[in-house]
Amino acid sequence: MPTRIISSCRAAAACRRGVTSIEYAVLASMVAAVIGVAVAAMGHTTATNFQTAIAALSGGAAPAGQGGTPAAPGGGDSEPASDN
């Protein structure tokens, strides 16, 4: 019985399939970590861009320097005042 266990252990140690699958698992976890860091880094910027677009489409305040209605000349009403 002990020789059978030892021979099974030697056969398992000689097999490279387990080592290759572990290498692939480590590689996949590294790729997942890089994706997670990239999403976390760009998440705030993306959220801000979506909020700006939603505000512009819903008639909210336009971001500085983009869109909006220009002020009338003279800074007042666009119609002249009447003398009534």
C-alpha positions, 0 to 999 in steps of 0.5 A: 500500500505505501508503495502505491501512494508513493508511486501516485505522488511521483506521477502527480509531481511529474504531471505538468497539467496542474502547473499550467492551469495554475499559471493560467489562473494567476495570469487571469487574476492579474488581468482582472486586477488591471481591469479593476484598477483601470475602471476605478481610475476612470470611473469618476471621470466617466460619471462626471461626463454622464452627469454633464450630458444628462444635465444638458439634455434635461435642460439643466445648467450647461457647463461653463463654455458650452451651450446655453443662451448668450446674454442680450446686448446691453445685459438687459431685456432684449426688447426696448423699454417703452415710454408709457 
